[in-house]
Amino acid sequence: MTKVLTDQRSIRIKGRSFLAVVLSPESPVDQWLERLDDLAARSAGFFLSRPVVLDVSELSLDKAGLKELLAALRERNVGIMGIEGVRPSMIEPGMPPSLKGGKPASDVEVEPVVAAADLQEDKPRASGEVRAVVQSLVINEPVRSGQSIMFPEGDVTVIGSVASGAEIIAGGSVHIYGALRGRAMAGSLGNVSARIFCRKLEAELLAIDGVYKVAEDIDDKLRGQPVQLWLENDTIKAAKLG
């Protein structure tokens, strides 16, 4: 007897985008892994439960080399959700899928503006300098330890402090009207003009467009001070706010 299904239901498949960290290893890979270990040691939990895409487009890897790199990352508890820059034939069962078409940032219009006037920025701006017009997210309370605020669409402003073990990740700039004791990452989708502003600098980690600075790298003269940070020639610069 043929069984007739009278309650057929379709499977709903939705499209959804998520913000992920992109790791782009450089040659020699052993030295790159050492730098990765240094970052993980100096910022505990940075990769914990965080979606990570591995971009190997700058490496000349065969299938064996790719498997070794993935194994090395697994040993470091770095969970890879997908791989960019690899031929589909190199992906074996059990490996993360090959990804294409990642969009680093949305197109934005620009116009001349003064960045973060509310924080009384006193650093002279170059003539004709412009800043992207972006959306903003305002957090009207302190960010507690263990919380992660991610806003790739634009700036994040915190009316309060960011506790140790908390993090702010913004596609634009980060403004903290209190003590920054946790992690702040600005320009997360490739905005090199993003900045970080805080009333009291005690950060565990700072990053702009993927360039990072950990607590040990921060000048002692800036600790506990109102500070702004920006990116210049792939180096994070810092200055006291007036």
PEVENWO-V760157 format. One record per backbone hydrogen bond with DSSP energy under -0.5 kcal/mol. CO is the residue of the C=O (numbers start at 0). NH is the residue of the N-H. If there is no record, write none. Layout:
# PEVENWO-V760157
co=CO nh=NH
co=CO nh=NH
This chain:
# PEVENWO-V760157
co=1 nh=3
co=2 nh=4
co=3 nh=5
co=9 nh=11
co=10 nh=12
co=11 nh=13
co=17 nh=19
co=20 nh=22
co=20 nh=52
co=21 nh=23
co=22 nh=24
co=22 nh=54
co=27 nh=31
co=28 nh=32
co=29 nh=33
co=30 nh=34
co=31 nh=35
co=32 nh=36
co=33 nh=37
co=34 nh=38
co=35 nh=39
co=36 nh=40
co=37 nh=41
co=38 nh=42
co=42 nh=45
co=44 nh=47
co=46 nh=49
co=50 nh=20
co=51 nh=80
co=51 nh=81
co=52 nh=22
co=52 nh=54
co=53 nh=55
co=53 nh=83
co=55 nh=58
co=58 nh=60
co=61 nh=65
co=62 nh=66
co=63 nh=67
co=64 nh=68
co=65 nh=69
co=66 nh=70
co=67 nh=71
co=68 nh=72
co=69 nh=73
co=70 nh=74
co=71 nh=75
co=72 nh=77
co=73 nh=76
co=76 nh=78
co=77 nh=79
co=78 nh=51
co=78 nh=80
co=80 nh=96
co=81 nh=53
co=82 nh=98
co=83 nh=55
co=86 nh=89
co=87 nh=90
co=89 nh=91
co=91 nh=94
co=96 nh=82
co=101 nh=103
co=108 nh=132
co=110 nh=130
co=112 nh=114
co=113 nh=116
co=115 nh=118
co=115 nh=120
co=116 nh=119
co=119 nh=241
co=125 nh=128
co=130 nh=110
co=131 nh=133
co=134 nh=154
co=136 nh=138
co=136 nh=156
co=137 nh=139
co=138 nh=158
co=141 nh=143
co=142 nh=162
co=143 nh=146
co=146 nh=166
co=147 nh=149
co=148 nh=168
co=150 nh=153
co=150 nh=170
co=152 nh=134
co=153 nh=170
co=153 nh=171
co=154 nh=136
co=155 nh=174
co=156 nh=138
co=156 nh=158
co=157 nh=159
co=157 nh=176
co=160 nh=142
co=160 nh=162
co=161 nh=180
co=161 nh=181
co=162 nh=165
co=164 nh=145
co=165 nh=182
co=166 nh=148
co=167 nh=184
co=168 nh=150
co=169 nh=187
co=171 nh=186
co=172 nh=155
co=173 nh=196
co=174 nh=157
co=174 nh=176
co=175 nh=177
co=175 nh=198
co=177 nh=198
co=177 nh=199
co=178 nh=161
co=178 nh=180
co=179 nh=201
co=181 nh=203
co=181 nh=204
co=182 nh=167
co=183 nh=206
co=184 nh=169
co=185 nh=208
co=186 nh=189
co=189 nh=191
co=190 nh=193
co=194 nh=173
co=195 nh=228
co=196 nh=175
co=197 nh=226
co=199 nh=179
co=199 nh=201
co=200 nh=223
co=203 nh=214
co=204 nh=183
co=205 nh=212
co=206 nh=185
co=207 nh=210
co=209 nh=211
co=210 nh=207
co=212 nh=205
co=213 nh=216
co=214 nh=217
co=218 nh=221
co=218 nh=222
co=219 nh=222
co=221 nh=224
co=224 nh=200
co=225 nh=240
co=226 nh=197
co=227 nh=238
co=228 nh=195
co=229 nh=236
co=231 nh=234
co=234 nh=231
co=234 nh=236
co=236 nh=229
co=238 nh=227
